[in-house]
Amino acid sequence: TIQRDRDYVAKRHQYEDVGIPEYWIANPQTEEILVLELVSGSYQERATFKDGDRLSSSQLGELSITAADVFAQV
């Protein structure tokens, strides 16, 4: 889909270019959150979280929320 291409391709490259250290893609259809981390100028997939998985972030050290919590608010 256009939205998926925008999130997974276009935004990913834009955010890499400006050096955003971490990028999360939330997929409301699968209720999964993909976390990408900038390593040597390009994003590496760090983890995919779903259901009761507790999210972790190199940028938000004190974060304490599950993927289910995120999607319960949508």
PyMOL Python script that loads the backbone (N, CA, C, O; Angstrom):
from pymol import cmd

cmd.read_pdbstr("""\
ATOM      1  N   THR A   1       0.836  -1.195   0.000  1.00  0.00           N
ATOM      2  CA  THR A   1       0.000   0.000   0.000  1.00  0.00           C
ATOM      3  C   THR A   1       0.877   1.254   0.000  1.00  0.00           C
ATOM      4  O   THR A   1       2.071   1.197   0.291  1.00  0.00           O
ATOM      5  N   ILE A   2       0.277   2.345  -0.321  1.00  0.00           N
ATOM      6  CA  ILE A   2       1.009   3.613  -0.350  1.00  0.00           C
ATOM      7  C   ILE A   2       1.503   3.981   1.046  1.00  0.00           C
ATOM      8  O   ILE A   2       2.646   4.407   1.211  1.00  0.00           O
ATOM      9  N   GLN A   3       0.641   3.816   2.053  1.00  0.00           N
ATOM     10  CA  GLN A   3       1.029   4.142   3.435  1.00  0.00           C
ATOM     11  C   GLN A   3       2.210   3.292   3.888  1.00  0.00           C
ATOM     12  O   GLN A   3       3.155   3.806   4.486  1.00  0.00           O
ATOM     13  N   ARG A   4       2.158   1.988   3.603  1.00  0.00           N
ATOM     14  CA  ARG A   4       3.236   1.078   4.000  1.00  0.00           C
ATOM     15  C   ARG A   4       4.547   1.489   3.325  1.00  0.00           C
ATOM     16  O   ARG A   4       5.589   1.551   3.976  1.00  0.00           O
ATOM     17  N   ASP A   5       4.493   1.769   2.023  1.00  0.00           N
ATOM     18  CA  ASP A   5       5.696   2.199   1.304  1.00  0.00           C
ATOM     19  C   ASP A   5       6.253   3.483   1.905  1.00  0.00           C
ATOM     20  O   ASP A   5       7.467   3.643   2.035  1.00  0.00           O
ATOM     21  N   ARG A   6       5.364   4.387   2.267  1.00  0.00           N
ATOM     22  CA  ARG A   6       5.809   5.657   2.852  1.00  0.00           C
ATOM     23  C   ARG A   6       6.518   5.424   4.184  1.00  0.00           C
ATOM     24  O   ARG A   6       7.580   5.996   4.432  1.00  0.00           O
ATOM     25  N   ASP A   7       5.930   4.580   5.045  1.00  0.00           N
ATOM     26  CA  ASP A   7       6.508   4.325   6.367  1.00  0.00           C
ATOM     27  C   ASP A   7       7.781   3.484   6.300  1.00  0.00           C
ATOM     28  O   ASP A   7       8.767   3.792   6.969  1.00  0.00           O
ATOM     29  N   TYR A   8       7.760   2.425   5.495  1.00  0.00           N
ATOM     30  CA  TYR A   8       8.863   1.467   5.476  1.00  0.00           C
ATOM     31  C   TYR A   8       9.995   1.858   4.530  1.00  0.00           C
ATOM     32  O   TYR A   8      11.111   1.357   4.669  1.00  0.00           O
ATOM     33  N   VAL A   9       9.727   2.747   3.569  1.00  0.00           N
ATOM     34  CA  VAL A   9      10.768   3.108   2.602  1.00  0.00           C
ATOM     35  C   VAL A   9      11.092   4.605   2.666  1.00  0.00           C
ATOM     36  O   VAL A   9      12.202   4.984   3.039  1.00  0.00           O
ATOM     37  N   ALA A  10      10.132   5.449   2.305  1.00  0.00           N
ATOM     38  CA  ALA A  10      10.396   6.886   2.180  1.00  0.00           C
ATOM     39  C   ALA A  10      10.812   7.521   3.503  1.00  0.00           C
ATOM     40  O   ALA A  10      11.859   8.164   3.582  1.00  0.00           O
ATOM     41  N   LYS A  11       9.992   7.343   4.546  1.00  0.00           N
ATOM     42  CA  LYS A  11      10.329   7.946   5.844  1.00  0.00           C
ATOM     43  C   LYS A  11      11.630   7.374   6.389  1.00  0.00           C
ATOM     44  O   LYS A  11      12.450   8.095   6.957  1.00  0.00           O
ATOM     45  N   ARG A  12      11.806   6.076   6.208  1.00  0.00           N
ATOM     46  CA  ARG A  12      13.031   5.427   6.704  1.00  0.00           C
ATOM     47  C   ARG A  12      14.271   6.120   6.135  1.00  0.00           C
ATOM     48  O   ARG A  12      15.209   6.428   6.871  1.00  0.00           O
ATOM     49  N   HIS A  13      14.269   6.361   4.825  1.00  0.00           N
ATOM     50  CA  HIS A  13      15.420   7.022   4.200  1.00  0.00           C
ATOM     51  C   HIS A  13      15.543   8.484   4.630  1.00  0.00           C
ATOM     52  O   HIS A  13      16.648   8.979   4.852  1.00  0.00           O
ATOM     53  N   GLN A  14      14.416   9.166   4.745  1.00  0.00           N
ATOM     54  CA  GLN A  14      14.451  10.563   5.191  1.00  0.00           C
ATOM     55  C   GLN A  14      15.028  10.665   6.600  1.00  0.00           C
ATOM     56  O   GLN A  14      15.870  11.522   6.871  1.00  0.00           O
ATOM     57  N   TYR A  15      14.578   9.799   7.486  1.00  0.00           N
ATOM     58  CA  TYR A  15      15.030   9.838   8.877  1.00  0.00           C
ATOM     59  C   TYR A  15      16.494   9.429   8.996  1.00  0.00           C
ATOM     60  O   TYR A  15      17.226   9.977   9.820  1.00  0.00           O
ATOM     61  N   GLU A  16      16.927   8.466   8.173  1.00  0.00           N
ATOM     62  CA  GLU A  16      18.352   8.103   8.144  1.00  0.00           C
ATOM     63  C   GLU A  16      19.192   9.310   7.737  1.00  0.00           C
ATOM     64  O   GLU A  16      20.219   9.606   8.349  1.00  0.00           O
ATOM     65  N   ASP A  17      18.736   9.998   6.695  1.00  0.00           N
ATOM     66  CA  ASP A  17      19.489  11.137   6.158  1.00  0.00           C
ATOM     67  C   ASP A  17      19.704  12.245   7.180  1.00  0.00           C
ATOM     68  O   ASP A  17      20.740  12.910   7.163  1.00  0.00           O
ATOM     69  N   VAL A  18      18.734  12.452   8.073  1.00  0.00           N
ATOM     70  CA  VAL A  18      18.879  13.513   9.072  1.00  0.00           C
ATOM     71  C   VAL A  18      19.403  12.996  10.410  1.00  0.00           C
ATOM     72  O   VAL A  18      19.586  13.773  11.347  1.00  0.00           O
ATOM     73  N   GLY A  19      19.646  11.691  10.502  1.00  0.00           N
ATOM     74  CA  GLY A  19      20.299  11.127  11.684  1.00  0.00           C
ATOM     75  C   GLY A  19      19.421  10.870  12.890  1.00  0.00           C
ATOM     76  O   GLY A  19      19.909  10.897  14.019  1.00  0.00           O
ATOM     77  N   ILE A  20      18.140  10.621  12.681  1.00  0.00           N
ATOM     78  CA  ILE A  20      17.259  10.290  13.809  1.00  0.00           C
ATOM     79  C   ILE A  20      17.682   8.922  14.344  1.00  0.00           C
ATOM     80  O   ILE A  20      17.666   7.942  13.599  1.00  0.00           O
ATOM     81  N   PRO A  21      18.062   8.840  15.630  1.00  0.00           N
ATOM     82  CA  PRO A  21      18.686   7.621  16.156  1.00  0.00           C
ATOM     83  C   PRO A  21      17.780   6.400  16.256  1.00  0.00           C
ATOM     84  O   PRO A  21      18.268   5.270  16.245  1.00  0.00           O
ATOM     85  N   GLU A  22      16.479   6.606  16.354  1.00  0.00           N
ATOM     86  CA  GLU A  22      15.576   5.469  16.512  1.00  0.00           C
ATOM     87  C   GLU A  22      14.261   5.788  15.815  1.00  0.00           C
ATOM     88  O   GLU A  22      13.761   6.909  15.903  1.00  0.00           O
ATOM     89  N   TYR A  23      13.708   4.807  15.129  1.00  0.00           N
ATOM     90  CA  TYR A  23      12.476   4.988  14.359  1.00  0.00           C
ATOM     91  C   TYR A  23      11.553   3.817  14.659  1.00  0.00           C
ATOM     92  O   TYR A  23      11.940   2.656  14.520  1.00  0.00           O
ATOM     93  N   TRP A  24      10.341   4.126  15.067  1.00  0.00           N
ATOM     94  CA  TRP A  24       9.340   3.096  15.367  1.00  0.00           C
ATOM     95  C   TRP A  24       8.270   3.134  14.289  1.00  0.00           C
ATOM     96  O   TRP A  24       7.808   4.204  13.893  1.00  0.00           O
ATOM     97  N   ILE A  25       7.881   1.952  13.819  1.00  0.00           N
ATOM     98  CA  ILE A  25       6.774   1.840  12.874  1.00  0.00           C
ATOM     99  C   ILE A  25       5.689   1.006  13.546  1.00  0.00           C
ATOM    100  O   ILE A  25       5.892  -0.173  13.833  1.00  0.00           O
ATOM    101  N   ALA A  26       4.547   1.618  13.793  1.00  0.00           N
ATOM    102  CA  ALA A  26       3.418   0.925  14.419  1.00  0.00           C
ATOM    103  C   ALA A  26       2.451   0.488  13.328  1.00  0.00           C
ATOM    104  O   ALA A  26       1.989   1.304  12.530  1.00  0.00           O
ATOM    105  N   ASN A  27       2.149  -0.805  13.302  1.00  0.00           N
ATOM    106  CA  ASN A  27       1.233  -1.354  12.314  1.00  0.00           C
ATOM    107  C   ASN A  27      -0.085  -1.706  13.009  1.00  0.00           C
ATOM    108  O   ASN A  27      -0.160  -2.717  13.706  1.00  0.00           O
ATOM    109  N   PRO A  28      -1.123  -0.885  12.828  1.00  0.00           N
ATOM    110  CA  PRO A  28      -2.383  -1.140  13.523  1.00  0.00           C
ATOM    111  C   PRO A  28      -3.107  -2.398  13.036  1.00  0.00           C
ATOM    112  O   PRO A  28      -3.917  -2.960  13.773  1.00  0.00           O
ATOM    113  N   GLN A  29      -2.830  -2.846  11.812  1.00  0.00           N
ATOM    114  CA  GLN A  29      -3.478  -4.062  11.313  1.00  0.00           C
ATOM    115  C   GLN A  29      -2.960  -5.308  12.044  1.00  0.00           C
ATOM    116  O   GLN A  29      -3.746  -6.180  12.414  1.00  0.00           O
ATOM    117  N   THR A  30      -1.647  -5.392  12.252  1.00  0.00           N
ATOM    118  CA  THR A  30      -1.065  -6.560  12.925  1.00  0.00           C
ATOM    119  C   THR A  30      -0.821  -6.299  14.406  1.00  0.00           C
ATOM    120  O   THR A  30      -0.463  -7.208  15.155  1.00  0.00           O
ATOM    121  N   GLU A  31      -1.018  -5.052  14.821  1.00  0.00           N
ATOM    122  CA  GLU A  31      -0.741  -4.607  16.189  1.00  0.00           C
ATOM    123  C   GLU A  31       0.693  -4.944  16.604  1.00  0.00           C
ATOM    124  O   GLU A  31       0.940  -5.451  17.698  1.00  0.00           O
ATOM    125  N   GLU A  32       1.623  -4.650  15.704  1.00  0.00           N
ATOM    126  CA  GLU A  32       3.054  -4.837  15.954  1.00  0.00           C
ATOM    127  C   GLU A  32       3.773  -3.499  15.848  1.00  0.00           C
ATOM    128  O   GLU A  32       3.351  -2.606  15.113  1.00  0.00           O
ATOM    129  N   ILE A  33       4.859  -3.380  16.591  1.00  0.00           N
ATOM    130  CA  ILE A  33       5.702  -2.192  16.534  1.00  0.00           C
ATOM    131  C   ILE A  33       7.107  -2.643  16.178  1.00  0.00           C
ATOM    132  O   ILE A  33       7.730  -3.420  16.901  1.00  0.00           O
ATOM    133  N   LEU A  34       7.595  -2.142  15.052  1.00  0.00           N
ATOM    134  CA  LEU A  34       8.950  -2.433  14.594  1.00  0.00           C
ATOM    135  C   LEU A  34       9.845  -1.294  15.052  1.00  0.00           C
ATOM    136  O   LEU A  34       9.540  -0.126  14.808  1.00  0.00           O
ATOM    137  N   VAL A  35      10.955  -1.626  15.720  1.00  0.00           N
ATOM    138  CA  VAL A  35      11.898  -0.610  16.184  1.00  0.00           C
ATOM    139  C   VAL A  35      13.179  -0.743  15.372  1.00  0.00           C
ATOM    140  O   VAL A  35      13.801  -1.803  15.315  1.00  0.00           O
ATOM    141  N   LEU A  36      13.552   0.373  14.742  1.00  0.00           N
ATOM    142  CA  LEU A  36      14.781   0.439  13.959  1.00  0.00           C
ATOM    143  C   LEU A  36      15.755   1.364  14.672  1.00  0.00           C
ATOM    144  O   LEU A  36      15.359   2.383  15.238  1.00  0.00           O
ATOM    145  N   GLU A  37      17.029   1.001  14.640  1.00  0.00           N
ATOM    146  CA  GLU A  37      18.058   1.801  15.303  1.00  0.00           C
ATOM    147  C   GLU A  37      19.116   2.201  14.276  1.00  0.00           C
ATOM    148  O   GLU A  37      19.557   1.380  13.472  1.00  0.00           O
ATOM    149  N   LEU A  38      19.513   3.465  14.314  1.00  0.00           N
ATOM    150  CA  LEU A  38      20.509   3.978  13.379  1.00  0.00           C
ATOM    151  C   LEU A  38      21.896   3.496  13.794  1.00  0.00           C
ATOM    152  O   LEU A  38      22.372   3.801  14.888  1.00  0.00           O
ATOM    153  N   VAL A  39      22.537   2.737  12.903  1.00  0.00           N
ATOM    154  CA  VAL A  39      23.875   2.197  13.151  1.00  0.00           C
ATOM    155  C   VAL A  39      24.736   2.534  11.941  1.00  0.00           C
ATOM    156  O   VAL A  39      24.450   2.100  10.826  1.00  0.00           O
ATOM    157  N   SER A  40      25.788   3.308  12.167  1.00  0.00           N
ATOM    158  CA  SER A  40      26.698   3.713  11.083  1.00  0.00           C
ATOM    159  C   SER A  40      25.953   4.310   9.892  1.00  0.00           C
ATOM    160  O   SER A  40      26.289   4.039   8.740  1.00  0.00           O
ATOM    161  N   GLY A  41      24.939   5.126  10.181  1.00  0.00           N
ATOM    162  CA  GLY A  41      24.242   5.860   9.133  1.00  0.00           C
ATOM    163  C   GLY A  41      23.085   5.150   8.463  1.00  0.00           C
ATOM    164  O   GLY A  41      22.450   5.721   7.577  1.00  0.00           O
ATOM    165  N   SER A  42      22.788   3.907   8.863  1.00  0.00           N
ATOM    166  CA  SER A  42      21.626   3.230   8.280  1.00  0.00           C
ATOM    167  C   SER A  42      20.863   2.476   9.364  1.00  0.00           C
ATOM    168  O   SER A  42      21.433   2.041  10.364  1.00  0.00           O
ATOM    169  N   TYR A  43      19.562   2.333   9.139  1.00  0.00           N
ATOM    170  CA  TYR A  43      18.721   1.672  10.133  1.00  0.00           C
ATOM    171  C   TYR A  43      18.896   0.163  10.100  1.00  0.00           C
ATOM    172  O   TYR A  43      18.950  -0.460   9.040  1.00  0.00           O
ATOM    173  N   GLN A  44      18.983  -0.403  11.303  1.00  0.00           N
ATOM    174  CA  GLN A  44      18.992  -1.848  11.498  1.00  0.00           C
ATOM    175  C   GLN A  44      17.734  -2.187  12.288  1.00  0.00           C
ATOM    176  O   GLN A  44      17.378  -1.477  13.229  1.00  0.00           O
ATOM    177  N   GLU A  45      17.062  -3.269  11.907  1.00  0.00           N
ATOM    178  CA  GLU A  45      15.885  -3.696  12.653  1.00  0.00           C
ATOM    179  C   GLU A  45      16.349  -4.256  13.986  1.00  0.00           C
ATOM    180  O   GLU A  45      17.097  -5.233  14.028  1.00  0.00           O
ATOM    181  N   ARG A  46      15.908  -3.641  15.073  1.00  0.00           N
ATOM    182  CA  ARG A  46      16.328  -4.062  16.407  1.00  0.00           C
ATOM    183  C   ARG A  46      15.361  -5.053  17.021  1.00  0.00           C
ATOM    184  O   ARG A  46      15.786  -6.034  17.631  1.00  0.00           O
ATOM    185  N   ALA A  47      14.062  -4.813  16.872  1.00  0.00           N
ATOM    186  CA  ALA A  47      13.079  -5.718  17.467  1.00  0.00           C
ATOM    187  C   ALA A  47      11.691  -5.423  16.916  1.00  0.00           C
ATOM    188  O   ALA A  47      11.404  -4.323  16.443  1.00  0.00           O
ATOM    189  N   THR A  48      10.836  -6.445  16.994  1.00  0.00           N
ATOM    190  CA  THR A  48       9.415  -6.285  16.709  1.00  0.00           C
ATOM    191  C   THR A  48       8.666  -6.692  17.968  1.00  0.00           C
ATOM    192  O   THR A  48       8.893  -7.771  18.516  1.00  0.00           O
ATOM    193  N   PHE A  49       7.781  -5.829  18.418  1.00  0.00           N
ATOM    194  CA  PHE A  49       7.026  -6.055  19.648  1.00  0.00           C
ATOM    195  C   PHE A  49       5.553  -6.244  19.316  1.00  0.00           C
ATOM    196  O   PHE A  49       5.018  -5.581  18.428  1.00  0.00           O
ATOM    197  N   LYS A  50       4.898  -7.160  20.040  1.00  0.00           N
ATOM    198  CA  LYS A  50       3.457  -7.370  19.870  1.00  0.00           C
ATOM    199  C   LYS A  50       2.868  -7.866  21.177  1.00  0.00           C
ATOM    200  O   LYS A  50       3.588  -8.292  22.080  1.00  0.00           O
ATOM    201  N   ASP A  51       1.563  -7.803  21.263  1.00  0.00           N
ATOM    202  CA  ASP A  51       0.814  -8.297  22.426  1.00  0.00           C
ATOM    203  C   ASP A  51       1.391  -7.761  23.739  1.00  0.00           C
ATOM    204  O   ASP A  51       1.468  -6.548  23.935  1.00  0.00           O
ATOM    205  N   GLY A  52       1.791  -8.651  24.624  1.00  0.00           N
ATOM    206  CA  GLY A  52       2.293  -8.264  25.942  1.00  0.00           C
ATOM    207  C   GLY A  52       3.777  -7.983  25.989  1.00  0.00           C
ATOM    208  O   GLY A  52       4.333  -7.781  27.069  1.00  0.00           O
ATOM    209  N   ASP A  53       4.445  -7.966  24.817  1.00  0.00           N
ATOM    210  CA  ASP A  53       5.880  -7.647  24.794  1.00  0.00           C
ATOM    211  C   ASP A  53       6.093  -6.247  25.360  1.00  0.00           C
ATOM    212  O   ASP A  53       5.410  -5.301  24.968  1.00  0.00           O
ATOM    213  N   ARG A  54       7.039  -6.124  26.278  1.00  0.00           N
ATOM    214  CA  ARG A  54       7.370  -4.825  26.860  1.00  0.00           C
ATOM    215  C   ARG A  54       8.351  -4.118  25.932  1.00  0.00           C
ATOM    216  O   ARG A  54       9.428  -4.632  25.632  1.00  0.00           O
ATOM    217  N   LEU A  55       7.954  -2.923  25.481  1.00  0.00           N
ATOM    218  CA  LEU A  55       8.792  -2.146  24.569  1.00  0.00           C
ATOM    219  C   LEU A  55      10.065  -1.698  25.270  1.00  0.00           C
ATOM    220  O   LEU A  55      10.066  -1.378  26.458  1.00  0.00           O
ATOM    221  N   SER A  56      11.145  -1.686  24.505  1.00  0.00           N
ATOM    222  CA  SER A  56      12.395  -1.139  25.022  1.00  0.00           C
ATOM    223  C   SER A  56      12.965  -0.192  23.978  1.00  0.00           C
ATOM    224  O   SER A  56      12.719  -0.337  22.780  1.00  0.00           O
ATOM    225  N   SER A  57      13.727   0.773  24.455  1.00  0.00           N
ATOM    226  CA  SER A  57      14.258   1.811  23.581  1.00  0.00           C
ATOM    227  C   SER A  57      15.614   2.263  24.088  1.00  0.00           C
ATOM    228  O   SER A  57      15.797   2.492  25.283  1.00  0.00           O
ATOM    229  N   SER A  58      16.558   2.390  23.174  1.00  0.00           N
ATOM    230  CA  SER A  58      17.863   2.921  23.563  1.00  0.00           C
ATOM    231  C   SER A  58      17.771   4.416  23.861  1.00  0.00           C
ATOM    232  O   SER A  58      18.646   4.973  24.524  1.00  0.00           O
ATOM    233  N   GLN A  59      16.719   5.063  23.376  1.00  0.00           N
ATOM    234  CA  GLN A  59      16.542   6.501  23.556  1.00  0.00           C
ATOM    235  C   GLN A  59      15.646   6.849  24.746  1.00  0.00           C
ATOM    236  O   GLN A  59      15.740   7.943  25.302  1.00  0.00           O
ATOM    237  N   LEU A  60      14.785   5.920  25.127  1.00  0.00           N
ATOM    238  CA  LEU A  60      13.816   6.164  26.203  1.00  0.00           C
ATOM    239  C   LEU A  60      14.014   5.109  27.283  1.00  0.00           C
ATOM    240  O   LEU A  60      13.197   4.200  27.431  1.00  0.00           O
ATOM    241  N   GLY A  61      15.085   5.233  28.023  1.00  0.00           N
ATOM    242  CA  GLY A  61      15.504   4.217  28.978  1.00  0.00           C
ATOM    243  C   GLY A  61      14.479   3.816  30.014  1.00  0.00           C
ATOM    244  O   GLY A  61      14.451   2.654  30.420  1.00  0.00           O
ATOM    245  N   GLU A  62      13.641   4.727  30.456  1.00  0.00           N
ATOM    246  CA  GLU A  62      12.673   4.435  31.511  1.00  0.00           C
ATOM    247  C   GLU A  62      11.308   4.004  30.967  1.00  0.00           C
ATOM    248  O   GLU A  62      10.353   3.877  31.734  1.00  0.00           O
ATOM    249  N   LEU A  63      11.208   3.785  29.684  1.00  0.00           N
ATOM    250  CA  LEU A  63       9.944   3.414  29.070  1.00  0.00           C
ATOM    251  C   LEU A  63       9.407   2.118  29.671  1.00  0.00           C
ATOM    252  O   LEU A  63      10.144   1.143  29.815  1.00  0.00           O
ATOM    253  N   SER A  64       8.126   2.111  30.018  1.00  0.00           N
ATOM    254  CA  SER A  64       7.500   0.917  30.585  1.00  0.00           C
ATOM    255  C   SER A  64       6.080   0.794  30.042  1.00  0.00           C
ATOM    256  O   SER A  64       5.120   1.239  30.672  1.00  0.00           O
ATOM    257  N   ILE A  65       5.960   0.182  28.863  1.00  0.00           N
ATOM    258  CA  ILE A  65       4.665   0.028  28.200  1.00  0.00           C
ATOM    259  C   ILE A  65       4.740  -1.208  27.310  1.00  0.00           C
ATOM    260  O   ILE A  65       5.812  -1.558  26.816  1.00  0.00           O
ATOM    261  N   THR A  66       3.606  -1.865  27.106  1.00  0.00           N
ATOM    262  CA  THR A  66       3.564  -3.016  26.210  1.00  0.00           C
ATOM    263  C   THR A  66       2.975  -2.598  24.867  1.00  0.00           C
ATOM    264  O   THR A  66       2.345  -1.547  24.747  1.00  0.00           O
ATOM    265  N   ALA A  67       3.190  -3.437  23.870  1.00  0.00           N
ATOM    266  CA  ALA A  67       2.596  -3.175  22.561  1.00  0.00           C
ATOM    267  C   ALA A  67       1.072  -3.133  22.676  1.00  0.00           C
ATOM    268  O   ALA A  67       0.424  -2.296  22.048  1.00  0.00           O
ATOM    269  N   ALA A  68       0.504  -4.030  23.472  1.00  0.00           N
ATOM    270  CA  ALA A  68      -0.953  -4.039  23.663  1.00  0.00           C
ATOM    271  C   ALA A  68      -1.437  -2.720  24.259  1.00  0.00           C
ATOM    272  O   ALA A  68      -2.507  -2.231  23.895  1.00  0.00           O
ATOM    273  N   ASP A  69      -0.656  -2.141  25.173  1.00  0.00           N
ATOM    274  CA  ASP A  69      -1.014  -0.843  25.758  1.00  0.00           C
ATOM    275  C   ASP A  69      -1.086   0.236  24.681  1.00  0.00           C
ATOM    276  O   ASP A  69      -1.995   1.066  24.687  1.00  0.00           O
ATOM    277  N   VAL A  70      -0.133   0.222  23.765  1.00  0.00           N
ATOM    278  CA  VAL A  70      -0.097   1.223  22.696  1.00  0.00           C
ATOM    279  C   VAL A  70      -1.356   1.122  21.845  1.00  0.00           C
ATOM    280  O   VAL A  70      -2.013   2.129  21.578  1.00  0.00           O
ATOM    281  N   PHE A  71      -1.691  -0.091  21.422  1.00  0.00           N
ATOM    282  CA  PHE A  71      -2.830  -0.251  20.521  1.00  0.00           C
ATOM    283  C   PHE A  71      -4.173  -0.139  21.228  1.00  0.00           C
ATOM    284  O   PHE A  71      -5.187   0.098  20.572  1.00  0.00           O
ATOM    285  N   ALA A  72      -4.209  -0.300  22.527  1.00  0.00           N
ATOM    286  CA  ALA A  72      -5.453  -0.105  23.278  1.00  0.00           C
ATOM    287  C   ALA A  72      -5.884   1.357  23.227  1.00  0.00           C
ATOM    288  O   ALA A  72      -7.062   1.663  23.409  1.00  0.00           O
ATOM    289  N   GLN A  73      -4.939   2.256  22.980  1.00  0.00           N
ATOM    290  CA  GLN A  73      -5.218   3.692  22.936  1.00  0.00           C
ATOM    291  C   GLN A  73      -5.622   4.165  21.548  1.00  0.00           C
ATOM    292  O   GLN A  73      -6.009   5.322  21.381  1.00  0.00           O
ATOM    293  N   VAL A  74      -5.539   3.288  20.545  1.00  0.00           N
ATOM    294  CA  VAL A  74      -5.827   3.674  19.153  1.00  0.00           C
ATOM    295  C   VAL A  74      -7.298   3.559  18.865  1.00  0.00           C
ATOM    296  O   VAL A  74      -7.733   3.840  17.748  1.00  0.00           O
TER     297      VAL A  74
END
""", "prot")
cmd.dss("prot")
cmd.show_as("cartoon", "prot")
cmd.util.cbc("prot")
cmd.orient("prot")
